[in-house]
Amino acid sequence: MGPLEGLRVLDLSSILMGPYATQILGDYGAEVIKVEAPSGDLVRQIQPSRNPGMGAIFLNTNRSKDSIVLDLKTAEGNRALLRMAAECDVLLTNVRPRKMAALGLSWETLHQANPRLIYAALVGFDQRGPYAGRPAYDDLIQGGACIPYSFTRAGNAPAYVPAAIADRIVGMSAVNAILAAVVERDRSGQGQKVEVPMFETMVSMILGDHLGGLTYDPPLDNGGYRRHLSPDRKPYATRDGYVCALIYNDGHWERFFRAIGRPEMPAADPRYATFAARLAHIDEVYAELGEILKTRTTAEWLALFDEADVPAMPMHSYESVMSDPHLEAIGFFSRTEHPTEGPIRQMAVPAGFSRTPAVPEKAAPAMGAQGGEVLSRLGFGVDEIEGLAQSGALHLPRED
């Protein structure tokens, strides 16, 4: 029974950003009701999958939820949604505000239906600006938030981070904002609209590191944190692979040079003497370190770094990380039985709670699998549920 037990969330989101946020809330114990259109969440179709509509990314972004399929374009479905919202604490959507208004599901309408409701709108851009109505996807936001440009400053071709980093970071930011609004609601008794924009959230995060001299007026430089932008800031090649090491403070460097038999360093070379000196010569420092690390195997370096208390990690693959000894020791990956997909691997909730542990109890749902159950839980009678199904507003799973 997680720390958010008793919080009821109506999830009108799809793809990754919104579903990731609601999965976190569900993992923490909230009751999350995923409302899907008759076509379903598009992510259901992303391969690989054992069965249609149950792709791996969907399974890893939609656990801890129930699914109901409602056609919100019908009057019956729309009325049902408003009635459901009246029984919920939070409504989360990443549907563009103009479309939500067209469906009769604007903040003003939902607030009238439930004055205590937290209406969380995950949007591409702050709705006060000229980009307000534009569509937003992870790749676009990475570009606008200077991520590909940062690769060019490091001497590489512009590139996206090969993960939906904007979707997931903004999803986590949304969880923070929603829970802040819930705390305030518990004091004031009033709900409110929470807007979490992708573009501004990611610009804030990236420029927290890279605003640099542009922080000042007039600017001291053209921005960028030198260490992060060094072309040799990357996993180091070893004799037989790669290793990720960060020799950072004075103690790290002293112990590293002592461990490799060069105790006279860093005092003998002013470039290594202080943090400021190393930062001023960071490209040379990282390039020379890269040459040193080619002289031994990955296992030898990891043993040396461990003995010298220098931060280091192996460069894992998607497969090797599943047998990482630390993750094995804490049971991070577990084998569980999915009701339709059979045995699957599941990742643990990273956050730990001493009294109210967050342990996922619900696998990612098949489309509409809990539709009737959800409505019954929210006070709909059997006849009402059957009426919604007959009208086409509610899609219930077929019985084999």
C-alpha positions as CSV (number, residue, x, y, z in Angstrom):
1,M,0.0,0.0,0.0
2,G,2.0,2.9,-1.3
3,P,2.2,6.5,0.1
4,L,-0.5,7.8,-2.4
5,E,-3.1,5.2,-1.4
6,G,-6.5,6.9,-1.6
7,L,-5.6,9.3,-4.4
8,R,-7.7,8.7,-7.5
9,V,-6.3,9.8,-10.9
10,L,-8.1,10.0,-14.2
11,D,-5.5,9.5,-16.9
12,L,-6.5,11.0,-20.3
13,S,-3.0,10.8,-21.7
14,S,-1.3,8.7,-24.3
15,I,2.2,8.0,-25.9
16,L,4.9,8.5,-23.2
17,M,5.0,11.8,-21.2
18,G,1.6,11.5,-19.6
19,P,1.5,7.7,-19.2
20,Y,4.9,7.8,-17.5
21,A,3.8,10.4,-15.0
22,T,0.6,8.4,-14.2
23,Q,2.6,5.1,-13.9
24,I,4.8,6.8,-11.2
25,L,1.6,7.9,-9.4
26,G,0.2,4.4,-9.7
27,D,3.4,2.8,-8.5
28,Y,3.2,5.1,-5.4
29,G,-0.2,3.7,-4.6
30,A,-2.7,6.0,-6.4
31,E,-5.7,4.5,-8.1
32,V,-5.0,5.3,-11.8
33,I,-7.8,5.0,-14.4
34,K,-6.5,5.1,-17.9
35,V,-9.1,6.3,-20.3
36,E,-8.4,5.2,-23.9
37,A,-10.0,6.2,-27.2
38,P,-11.5,3.3,-29.2
39,S,-8.3,3.3,-31.3
40,G,-6.2,2.8,-28.1
41,D,-2.9,4.3,-27.0
42,L,-0.6,4.4,-30.1
43,V,2.3,3.1,-28.0
44,R,0.5,-0.2,-27.7
45,Q,1.6,-0.8,-31.3
46,I,5.3,-0.3,-30.9
47,Q,7.2,-3.6,-31.3
48,P,8.3,-6.0,-30.0
49,S,5.2,-7.6,-28.6
50,R,3.9,-11.1,-28.0
51,N,0.3,-10.1,-28.7
52,P,-1.2,-7.1,-30.7
53,G,-1.7,-4.0,-28.6
54,M,0.7,-5.0,-25.8
55,G,4.1,-3.8,-26.9
56,A,7.1,-3.7,-24.6
57,I,7.2,0.1,-24.2
58,F,3.5,0.1,-23.3
59,L,4.1,-2.6,-20.7
60,N,6.9,-0.5,-19.2
61,T,4.9,2.7,-19.1
62,N,1.4,1.7,-18.1
63,R,1.6,-0.7,-15.2
64,S,-0.3,0.2,-11.9
65,K,-3.4,1.2,-13.9
66,D,-6.8,0.1,-14.9
67,S,-8.0,0.7,-18.5
68,I,-11.4,1.8,-19.7
69,V,-12.3,2.6,-23.4
70,L,-14.6,5.5,-23.8
71,D,-15.5,7.3,-27.0
72,L,-15.4,10.9,-25.7
73,K,-16.8,12.2,-29.0
74,T,-20.2,10.8,-28.1
75,A,-22.5,12.6,-25.8
76,E,-22.9,9.6,-23.6
77,G,-19.1,9.1,-23.3
78,N,-18.6,12.7,-22.5
79,R,-21.2,12.7,-19.8
80,A,-19.7,9.6,-18.3
81,L,-16.3,11.2,-18.2
82,L,-17.6,14.3,-16.4
83,R,-19.3,12.0,-13.9
84,M,-16.1,10.1,-13.4
85,A,-14.1,13.3,-12.9
86,A,-16.4,14.3,-10.1
87,E,-15.2,11.3,-8.1
88,C,-11.5,11.8,-8.8
89,D,-8.7,13.9,-7.2
90,V,-6.6,14.4,-10.3
91,L,-7.2,14.5,-14.0
92,L,-4.1,14.4,-16.2
93,T,-4.1,15.0,-19.9
94,N,-1.6,15.6,-22.7
95,V,-4.3,16.3,-25.3
96,R,-3.8,19.8,-26.7
97,P,-6.0,22.3,-24.8
98,R,-8.0,23.3,-27.9
99,K,-9.0,19.7,-28.5
100,M,-9.9,19.3,-24.8
101,A,-12.2,22.3,-25.1
102,A,-13.7,21.0,-28.3
103,L,-14.6,17.8,-26.4
104,G,-16.2,19.9,-23.6
105,L,-13.5,18.9,-21.2
106,S,-11.8,22.2,-20.5
107,W,-10.4,23.2,-17.1
108,E,-13.4,25.5,-16.6
109,T,-15.9,22.7,-17.3
110,L,-14.1,20.1,-15.1
111,H,-13.7,22.6,-12.3
112,Q,-17.4,23.2,-12.3
113,A,-18.0,19.4,-12.1
114,N,-15.5,19.0,-9.3
115,P,-14.1,22.1,-7.5
116,R,-11.5,20.0,-5.7
117,L,-10.1,18.5,-8.9
118,I,-6.4,19.0,-9.8
119,Y,-6.5,19.4,-13.6
120,A,-3.0,18.7,-14.9
121,A,-2.4,19.7,-18.5
122,L,0.9,18.5,-19.9
123,V,1.5,20.7,-23.0
124,G,4.2,21.3,-25.5
125,F,4.6,25.0,-24.8
126,D,3.4,27.5,-22.3
127,Q,0.0,28.5,-23.5
128,R,0.7,32.2,-23.2
129,G,3.2,32.2,-26.1
130,P,3.0,32.1,-29.9
131,Y,3.9,28.3,-29.9
132,A,0.8,27.5,-27.8
133,G,-1.1,25.5,-30.4
134,R,1.9,23.7,-31.9
135,P,2.3,19.9,-31.7
136,A,5.2,18.8,-29.6
137,Y,7.2,15.5,-29.7
138,D,10.3,14.5,-27.9
139,D,12.6,15.0,-30.9
140,L,11.4,18.5,-31.5
141,I,11.7,19.5,-27.9
142,Q,15.2,18.1,-27.6
143,G,16.1,20.3,-30.6
144,G,14.5,23.4,-29.2
145,A,16.1,22.8,-25.8
146,C,19.7,22.9,-27.3
147,I,20.5,19.2,-26.9
148,P,21.6,18.5,-30.5
149,Y,23.5,21.8,-30.5
150,S,25.3,20.7,-27.4
151,F,26.7,17.7,-29.4
152,T,28.1,20.2,-31.9
153,R,29.8,22.2,-29.2
154,A,31.4,18.9,-28.2
155,G,32.8,18.5,-31.7
156,N,30.2,15.9,-32.9
157,A,27.4,16.0,-35.4
158,P,24.1,17.2,-34.0
159,A,22.1,14.3,-32.5
160,Y,19.2,13.5,-30.2
161,V,19.7,11.5,-27.0
162,P,18.6,8.0,-28.0
163,A,15.8,7.9,-25.5
164,A,12.6,9.8,-25.0
165,I,14.4,11.9,-22.4
166,A,12.1,15.0,-22.8
167,D,8.9,12.9,-22.4
168,R,10.2,11.2,-19.3
169,I,11.8,14.2,-17.6
170,V,8.7,16.3,-18.2
171,G,6.6,13.4,-16.9
172,M,8.6,13.4,-13.7
173,S,8.2,17.2,-13.4
174,A,4.5,16.7,-13.8
175,V,4.4,14.3,-10.9
176,N,6.2,17.0,-8.7
177,A,3.7,19.7,-9.8
178,I,0.7,17.5,-9.3
179,L,1.7,16.4,-5.8
180,A,2.4,20.0,-4.9
181,A,-1.1,21.0,-6.0
182,V,-2.5,18.1,-4.0
183,V,-0.8,19.3,-0.8
184,E,-2.1,22.8,-1.4
185,R,-5.6,21.4,-2.1
186,D,-5.5,19.6,1.2
187,R,-4.9,23.0,2.9
188,S,-7.3,25.2,0.9
189,G,-10.0,22.7,-0.1
190,Q,-9.8,24.0,-3.7
191,G,-8.5,22.4,-6.8
192,Q,-6.5,24.2,-9.5
193,K,-5.1,23.9,-13.0
194,V,-1.5,22.8,-13.2
195,E,0.2,23.3,-16.6
196,V,3.5,21.6,-17.3
197,P,5.1,22.6,-20.6
198,M,7.7,20.4,-22.3
199,F,9.7,23.2,-24.0
200,E,10.2,25.4,-21.0
201,T,10.9,22.5,-18.6
202,M,13.7,21.1,-20.9
203,V,15.2,24.5,-21.6
204,S,15.3,25.1,-17.8
205,M,17.1,21.8,-17.2
206,I,19.7,22.0,-20.0
207,L,20.5,25.7,-19.4
208,G,20.9,25.0,-15.7
209,D,24.2,23.5,-16.9
210,H,24.9,25.5,-20.0
211,L,23.7,29.0,-19.5
212,G,27.2,29.7,-18.3
213,G,28.5,33.2,-19.1
214,L,25.2,34.1,-20.7
215,T,23.9,34.2,-17.1
216,Y,25.5,37.7,-16.8
217,D,24.6,40.9,-18.5
218,P,26.6,41.7,-20.5
219,P,27.6,38.0,-21.3
220,L,31.0,36.7,-20.2
221,D,31.0,34.0,-23.0
222,N,28.7,32.2,-25.4
223,G,27.4,29.7,-22.8
224,G,28.3,26.1,-22.2
225,Y,29.9,24.1,-19.4
226,R,33.4,23.2,-20.5
227,R,33.7,19.8,-18.9
228,H,30.3,18.6,-20.3
229,L,31.3,19.8,-23.8
230,S,34.8,18.3,-23.9
231,P,35.0,16.0,-26.9
232,D,36.8,13.4,-24.8
233,R,34.1,13.3,-22.1
234,K,32.8,9.8,-23.0
235,P,33.4,6.2,-22.0
236,Y,37.1,5.5,-22.2
237,A,38.4,2.7,-24.4
238,T,40.4,0.0,-22.5
239,R,42.4,-2.8,-23.9
240,D,39.3,-4.9,-24.3
241,G,36.3,-2.7,-24.1
242,Y,35.2,0.5,-22.3
243,V,35.0,1.9,-18.8
244,C,33.1,4.9,-17.4
245,A,35.2,6.8,-14.9
246,L,35.1,10.2,-13.4
247,I,38.3,11.3,-11.7
248,Y,36.9,14.6,-10.4
249,N,38.3,16.1,-7.2
250,D,41.9,16.5,-6.0
251,G,41.7,13.3,-3.9
252,H,40.6,11.3,-6.8
253,W,43.5,12.4,-9.0
254,E,46.1,11.9,-6.2
255,R,44.9,8.3,-5.5
256,F,44.6,7.5,-9.3
257,F,48.2,8.6,-10.0
258,R,49.5,6.8,-7.0
259,A,47.6,3.6,-8.0
260,I,49.2,3.6,-11.5
261,G,52.7,4.2,-10.1
262,R,53.0,7.9,-10.8
263,P,52.8,9.4,-7.3
264,E,54.7,12.6,-8.3
265,M,51.5,13.6,-10.2
266,P,49.5,15.8,-10.1
267,A,51.9,18.2,-8.3
268,A,54.5,17.8,-11.1
269,D,52.1,19.1,-13.8
270,P,50.3,22.4,-13.0
271,R,47.4,21.3,-15.4
272,Y,46.4,18.7,-12.8
273,A,47.2,20.6,-9.6
274,T,43.8,22.1,-8.9
275,F,40.1,21.7,-9.9
276,A,40.3,25.1,-11.7
277,A,43.4,24.2,-13.6
278,R,42.0,20.8,-14.7
279,L,38.8,22.6,-15.9
280,A,40.9,25.2,-17.8
281,H,42.7,22.3,-19.6
282,I,39.9,19.8,-19.6
283,D,40.3,18.7,-23.2
284,E,44.0,17.9,-22.7
285,V,43.3,16.2,-19.4
286,Y,40.6,14.0,-20.7
287,A,42.6,13.2,-23.9
288,E,45.6,12.1,-21.9
289,L,43.5,10.1,-19.5
290,G,42.0,8.3,-22.5
291,E,45.5,7.2,-23.6
292,I,46.3,5.9,-20.2
293,L,43.2,3.8,-19.9
294,K,44.0,2.0,-23.2
295,T,46.8,0.2,-21.4
296,R,44.8,-2.2,-19.2
297,T,41.6,-4.2,-19.5
298,T,38.2,-3.1,-18.3
299,A,38.3,-5.5,-15.4
300,E,41.7,-4.3,-14.3
301,W,40.7,-0.7,-14.3
302,L,37.5,-1.4,-12.4
303,A,39.4,-3.2,-9.7
304,L,42.0,-0.4,-9.6
305,F,39.3,2.3,-9.3
306,D,37.5,0.4,-6.6
307,E,40.7,0.0,-4.6
308,A,41.6,3.7,-5.0
309,D,38.0,4.8,-4.3
310,V,37.7,6.5,-7.6
311,P,34.2,6.7,-9.1
312,A,33.8,4.2,-12.0
313,M,31.1,2.0,-13.6
314,P,31.1,-0.5,-16.4
315,M,29.6,0.6,-19.7
316,H,26.5,-1.7,-19.6
317,S,24.5,-2.9,-22.6
318,Y,20.7,-3.4,-22.3
319,E,21.4,-7.0,-21.7
320,S,24.4,-6.8,-19.3
321,V,22.7,-4.3,-17.0
322,M,20.2,-7.0,-16.1
323,S,23.0,-9.0,-14.5
324,D,24.6,-6.1,-12.7
325,P,25.6,-7.4,-9.3
326,H,24.1,-4.4,-7.4
327,L,20.8,-4.6,-9.2
328,E,20.7,-8.3,-8.7
329,A,21.3,-7.9,-5.0
330,I,18.4,-5.5,-4.5
331,G,16.1,-7.4,-6.8
332,F,15.6,-4.5,-9.2
333,F,14.6,-6.8,-12.1
334,S,11.9,-9.4,-11.2
335,R,10.1,-12.0,-13.2
336,T,6.3,-11.7,-13.0
337,E,3.4,-13.3,-14.7
338,H,1.3,-10.9,-16.9
339,P,-2.4,-12.0,-17.2
340,T,-2.3,-11.9,-21.0
341,E,1.4,-11.7,-21.9
342,G,2.8,-14.5,-19.8
343,P,6.2,-14.2,-18.0
344,I,7.7,-10.7,-18.3
345,R,10.5,-8.8,-16.6
346,Q,9.5,-5.9,-14.4
347,M,11.7,-3.1,-12.9
348,A,11.2,-2.1,-9.3
349,V,10.1,1.3,-8.2
350,P,13.4,3.2,-7.7
351,A,12.2,5.2,-4.7
352,G,12.1,3.5,-1.3
353,F,9.6,4.3,1.5
354,S,10.2,2.9,5.0
355,R,6.6,2.6,6.1
356,T,4.6,2.6,2.9
357,P,6.6,0.7,0.3
358,A,5.7,1.3,-3.3
359,V,5.3,-2.2,-4.9
360,P,3.5,-2.4,-8.2
361,E,0.5,-4.8,-8.0
362,K,-1.1,-4.2,-11.4
363,A,0.4,-5.2,-14.7
364,A,-0.2,-2.9,-17.7
365,P,-3.8,-3.5,-18.8
366,A,-5.3,-4.9,-22.0
367,M,-7.5,-2.3,-23.7
368,G,-10.6,-1.6,-21.7
369,A,-10.0,-4.7,-19.5
370,Q,-11.4,-3.0,-16.4
371,G,-14.0,-0.8,-18.0
372,G,-17.1,-2.2,-16.3
373,E,-15.3,-2.6,-13.0
374,V,-14.1,1.0,-13.0
375,L,-17.5,2.4,-13.7
376,S,-19.1,0.3,-11.0
377,R,-16.4,1.5,-8.5
378,L,-17.3,5.1,-9.4
379,G,-21.0,4.6,-8.7
380,F,-22.5,3.6,-12.1
381,G,-25.2,1.0,-11.9
382,V,-25.3,-2.2,-14.0
383,D,-28.1,-0.8,-16.3
384,E,-26.1,2.4,-16.8
385,I,-23.0,0.4,-17.8
386,E,-24.9,-1.7,-20.2
387,G,-26.5,1.4,-21.6
388,L,-23.2,3.0,-22.3
389,A,-21.9,-0.1,-24.0
390,Q,-25.0,-0.4,-26.2
391,S,-24.7,3.3,-27.2
392,G,-21.1,2.7,-28.4
393,A,-19.7,5.1,-25.9
394,L,-18.2,2.3,-23.8
395,H,-16.1,-0.5,-25.4
396,L,-15.9,-3.6,-23.2
397,P,-13.5,-6.4,-23.9
398,R,-15.0,-9.3,-25.8
399,E,-15.7,-12.5,-23.9
400,D,-14.1,-15.6,-25.4
